[in-house]
Amino acid sequence: MSICSHLKAITEVKVGSDYVCEECIKHHGEWVHLRTCQTCGVTLCCDDSPAKHMTQHFHATGHPVIASAEPGEQWLWCNVDQSFAEY
């Protein structure tokens, strides 16, 4: 599997320090796992979560790459190219 140009462009991985989904907190929702946007650094909930805030963020902004914000996980995902990479 080849790594897309969006993933290759990541030189430093951003991972959220607050273990919360800011949008779920605002709307009294719950999350399963967290992801951090590699463009702006916002940390939001994953697609296993009811609200899927990170996917909503991608559709609203076009920011392509997310990183897992879960302890012990070190991977990136490109929403544009549906491409995965571990780091």
Stockholm file with secondary structure:
# STOCKHOLM 1.0

chainA/1-87         MSICSHLKAITEVKVGSDYVCEECIKHHGEWVHLRTCQTCGVTLCCDDSPAKHMTQHFHATGHPVIASAEPGEQWLWCNVDQSFAEY
#=GR chainA/1-87 SS CCCCHHHHTCSSCCCCSSCSCHHHHHTTCCCSCEEEETTTCCEEECTTSSSCHHHHHHHHHCCCEEEECSTTCCEEEETTTTEEEEC
#=GC SS_cons        CCCCHHHHTCSSCCCCSSCSCHHHHHTTCCCSCEEEETTTCCEEECTTSSSCHHHHHHHHHCCCEEEECSTTCCEEEETTTTEEEEC
//
